Amino acid sequence: MKPLHYVMLAIMLVIGVIVGIDGVNRQNRAAFQQRATENQSSDGRTLYMRHCAACHGANLEGQPNWQTARADGSNPAPPHDASGHTWHHPDAYLIAVTLQGGAAVTGNPQNAMPGFAQQLTPQHAQAIIDYIKSTWPAEIQAQQATLNQ
């Protein structure tokens, strides 16, 4: 082989290695992002079960007759699954209600949702919301996502 062929072969080998490494890096990044999403949903689920499930249900089903006011004017806890209205609100609103409480955010003193600012950080609240959103059908996730733009 001529020296030029060796140079070309070496260049092609280097390019092949770089492309291979880039492909591996892309796969690693994608795997990392998937793990991060799963961990966030997992942490959000754990936080949800600890702080929210007692009222909103272990399966996000809410309390029975959640749309019917009680004698004191408050409503039972709504579901956070696709049958509820959570997905009608942007994340910032949901975080505010989670941390400050329903009455403080809505101005309605009969909104019985307590605030969890003493127990949760904004990042915790976002993780809970991300977990809740992960249970919705894709079309509802897409609709709710438009509210966050």
Summary of the structure (lengths in Angstrom):
residues: 149
radius of gyration: 24.0
end to end distance: 60.2
largest distance: 93.6
contacts: 382
relative contact order: 0.12
helix: 62%
strand: 0%
